[in-house]
Amino acid sequence: MRVAIVDLGTNSTRLLVADVAHRELREVERLLEITRLGEGVDASGSLKAGAVDRVLDCLDGYAGRADALGAERRVAVATSAVRDATNRDELLEPIARLGFAPQVLSGREEAALTFAGVASDLSTAGAVGVVDVGGGSSEVVLARDGVVHWSRSYAAGCVRMAERHLGGGAVRAEALARCRADLDSILAGLAEAVTQPLSLGVAVAGTATTAAAIDLRCDPYDAERIHGHRLSRRTIADQLRLLAPLDVAARIRVPGLAPDRAPVIVAGLSVLEAVLARLDLEEIIVSERDILHGAALRAAA
């Protein structure tokens, strides 16, 4: 079955068109646009009209691609920003009219689909931790031999923490300290959930893939080089020290850092660093397979 999946993220709107047969998945096309759907949601609790318009304009183009590629089933999965918004029907109803069946995921569902996407291409034998730093929330999944035994969604993402503490430009030490103190509170109890040492850590989504691209000086972006790249916690800390003092104009000159990611990358790296510390992981593998792929498998099933 050919499926078209849209991920309505807090920071980006993504499309995956894939062929799925016998639980195997082959990508046909993948597109991404930074739409900042979650702009202001942390403070106001509602989606801004401008953000909704940006996403719907993007989805209009995605619907055209799904038509052109002959997708038989079309689903739009919505995560933190839509989950938290009181006016989410203003977005979901037009999405349905564009031909995508909208699904608002709980944090637990988001984590499960992310793990399914990772497991579709990487071995998950042993004790595995999967981290998804999104725009509004971050999901952590703990699994053993391919079976999820614990997951949690935390209200800490790159857009949320940037809006709450860091802004989009150069970050002062005091602001970074406030962000880290907030993360201490948000992530309370995570370390205790790890009942045995993890043999593998995997990170997905834009913060992790951007960190890998910077580490590889990958410009233009190359998904094949990013997928499977090993990224150390020390490298993440080094990137934080490099990027935090820079304004956006200086950040976008860093090889591997896409301009649209520049305002939120420091917040994202702060979240990723904090999660890895609590999981006691010194290194992670970056995966290009994530919630999109998990949702594609579910849609085909």
C-alpha positions in Angstrom: 0.0 0.0 0.0 1.2 3.5 -0.8 0.6 5.8 2.1 1.1 9.6 2.7 1.8 10.6 6.2 2.0 14.2 7.5 3.6 15.0 10.8 2.1 18.3 12.2 5.0 19.1 14.5 5.3 22.2 16.7 8.2 23.5 14.6 8.0 21.7 11.3 5.4 20.1 9.0 6.7 17.0 7.2 5.4 14.6 4.5 6.4 11.0 4.0 5.1 9.1 1.0 6.1 5.4 1.3 5.2 2.0 0.0 4.5 -0.5 2.8 4.3 -4.3 2.3 4.7 -7.1 4.9 5.8 -4.6 7.6 8.6 -3.4 5.3 8.8 0.2 4.3 10.3 1.9 1.3 10.4 5.7 1.1 9.1 7.3 -2.1 9.4 11.0 -1.1 10.1 13.0 2.1 9.5 16.7 2.4 9.9 19.2 5.3 8.9 22.8 5.8 9.5 24.9 9.0 6.0 26.2 9.8 6.2 27.0 13.5 2.7 25.8 14.3 3.4 25.9 18.0 4.4 29.6 18.0 3.1 31.1 21.2 1.1 28.0 22.3 3.1 27.5 25.5 2.0 31.0 26.7 -1.5 31.3 25.2 -2.8 27.8 25.0 -4.1 28.3 21.5 -2.9 28.2 17.9 -2.2 31.6 16.2 -4.2 32.2 13.0 -1.0 33.0 11.1 0.5 29.6 12.2 -2.6 27.8 11.1 -2.5 29.5 7.7 1.2 28.6 7.2 0.5 24.9 7.9 -2.6 24.8 5.7 -0.7 26.4 2.8 2.0 23.8 3.3 -0.5 20.9 3.4 -2.2 22.1 0.2 1.1 21.5 -1.6 1.6 18.2 0.2 -1.9 17.1 -0.9 -0.9 17.8 -4.5 2.2 15.6 -4.1 0.1 12.8 -2.5 -2.2 13.0 -5.5 0.6 13.0 -8.0 2.3 10.0 -6.3 -0.9 7.9 -6.0 -1.1 7.6 -2.3 -4.0 5.3 -1.3 -4.2 6.3 2.3 -3.5 9.7 3.8 -3.1 10.5 7.5 -2.0 13.6 9.4 -0.7 13.0 12.9 -0.7 15.9 15.3 1.5 16.1 18.3 2.3 18.6 21.1 1.2 21.9 19.7 -2.2 20.6 18.6 -2.6 18.4 21.6 -2.2 21.5 23.9 -4.3 24.0 21.8 -7.9 24.8 22.8 -8.8 25.8 19.3 -7.3 22.8 17.5 -10.5 22.2 15.4 -9.7 25.4 13.5 -6.8 23.4 12.0 -8.1 19.8 12.0 -11.3 20.5 10.1 -9.6 22.1 7.1 -7.0 19.3 7.1 -9.7 16.7 6.7 -11.1 18.6 3.8 -7.6 18.4 2.1 -7.9 14.6 2.2 -5.7 13.8 5.2 -7.4 11.9 8.1 -6.3 13.9 11.2 -5.2 12.1 14.3 -4.3 13.9 17.5 -1.8 11.6 19.3 -1.4 11.3 23.0 2.2 11.4 24.3 2.1 7.7 24.8 1.0 7.1 21.2 3.6 9.5 19.9 6.3 7.6 21.8 5.1 4.2 20.5 5.0 5.3 16.9 8.5 6.9 17.2 9.8 3.6 18.5 8.1 1.7 15.7 9.8 3.9 13.2 13.2 3.5 14.7 12.8 -0.3 15.0 11.8 -0.5 11.3 15.5 0.0 10.4 17.7 -0.4 13.5 18.2 -3.4 15.7 16.5 -2.9 19.1 18.0 -5.9 20.8 19.0 -5.4 24.4 18.1 -2.4 26.6 17.4 0.6 24.3 16.5 4.2 24.9 14.9 6.3 22.2 14.8 10.1 22.5 12.6 12.4 20.3 13.2 16.1 21.0 10.4 17.9 19.3 9.3 21.4 19.2 6.8 21.4 22.0 7.5 18.1 23.8 10.1 15.4 24.0 9.4 11.7 24.1 11.5 9.1 25.8 11.0 5.4 25.2 12.7 2.5 27.1 12.5 -0.9 25.5 14.0 -4.3 26.0 14.6 -6.7 23.1 12.2 -4.7 20.9 9.3 -4.4 23.4 8.5 -1.0 24.9 8.2 -1.3 28.7 8.2 2.5 29.6 7.5 5.7 27.8 6.9 9.3 28.8 6.1 12.6 27.0 7.7 15.7 28.6 6.6 19.3 28.0 10.1 20.3 27.0 10.8 20.9 23.3 13.0 23.3 21.3 10.3 25.8 20.6 8.8 25.7 24.0 12.1 26.2 25.9 13.3 28.9 23.5 10.1 30.8 24.0 10.1 30.3 27.7 13.8 31.0 28.5 16.3 31.5 25.7 14.8 33.5 22.9 16.0 33.0 19.3 19.3 34.9 19.4 22.4 34.9 21.5 21.9 33.2 24.9 23.2 34.7 28.1 24.6 32.3 30.8 21.9 33.2 33.2 19.1 32.3 30.7 20.8 29.0 30.0 21.0 28.3 33.7 17.2 29.1 34.1 16.5 26.7 31.2 18.5 23.9 32.8 16.8 24.5 36.2 13.4 24.2 34.5 14.5 21.0 32.7 15.6 19.6 36.1 12.0 20.0 37.3 10.4 18.8 34.1 12.6 15.7 33.8 12.3 14.7 37.5 12.1 11.0 37.9 13.5 10.1 34.4 16.8 8.7 35.8 14.9 6.4 38.2 13.0 4.9 35.2 16.2 3.4 33.9 16.4 0.1 35.8 19.4 -1.3 33.9 22.2 0.2 31.9 21.2 0.9 28.3 23.1 -0.9 25.6 22.0 1.5 22.9 20.7 5.1 22.7 18.9 6.4 19.6 17.8 10.0 18.9 15.4 11.2 16.3 14.0 14.5 14.9 15.4 17.9 14.0 17.6 18.7 17.0 19.5 15.4 16.7 19.7 15.4 12.9 20.9 19.0 13.0 23.6 18.2 15.6 24.8 15.3 13.4 24.9 17.6 10.4 27.0 20.1 12.3 29.3 17.4 13.5 29.7 16.1 9.9 29.9 19.6 8.5 27.2 18.3 6.2 26.2 21.2 3.9 24.0 20.6 1.9 22.0 18.2 4.2 22.6 14.5 3.3 20.1 12.1 5.0 22.2 9.0 4.1 25.2 10.4 6.0 23.1 11.5 8.9 21.3 8.2 9.4 23.3 6.0 11.8 25.8 8.7 12.7 27.1 8.4 16.2 27.0 11.5 18.3 28.7 11.8 21.7 27.3 13.8 24.7 30.6 15.7 24.7 30.0 16.8 21.1 26.5 18.0 22.1 28.0 20.0 25.0 30.7 21.4 22.7 28.0 22.5 20.2 26.1 24.2 22.9 29.2 26.2 24.0 29.8 27.2 20.4 26.2 28.2 19.4 24.8 29.7 22.6 26.8 33.0 22.4 26.1 33.5 18.7 23.3 35.6 17.2 21.2 34.0 14.4 23.2 35.7 11.7 26.4 34.1 13.0 24.8 30.7 13.6 23.6 30.3 10.1 27.2 30.5 8.9 28.0 27.3 10.9 28.2 24.4 8.4 25.3 22.0 8.8 23.0 24.4 10.6 19.9 25.2 8.4 18.8 28.8 8.8 15.3 27.8 9.9 16.8 25.8 12.8 19.1 28.5 14.0 16.6 30.2 16.5 15.8 27.0 18.3 18.9 24.8 18.1 20.3 26.0 21.5 17.1 25.1 23.3 16.9 21.8 21.5 20.5 20.8 22.3 19.8 21.8 26.0 16.9 19.4 26.1 18.9 16.6 24.4 21.9 17.0 26.7 19.6 16.9 29.8 17.8 13.8 28.7 21.0 11.9 27.8 22.5 12.8 31.2 19.5 11.3 33.0 19.6 8.2 30.8 23.4 7.9 31.5 24.1 7.7 27.8 27.5 8.9 26.6 26.7 8.3 22.9 23.6 8.1 20.7 22.9 6.9 17.2 21.0 9.4 15.1 18.1 7.9 13.2 16.3 9.4 10.2 13.4 7.0 10.8 11.0 8.2 13.4 7.3 8.9 14.0 6.5 9.4 10.3 7.7 5.8 9.5 5.8 4.4 12.5 2.7 6.2 11.5 3.1 4.9 7.9 3.3 1.3 9.2 0.2 1.8 11.3 -1.7 3.4 8.4 -0.9 0.5 6.1 -1.9 -2.1 8.7 
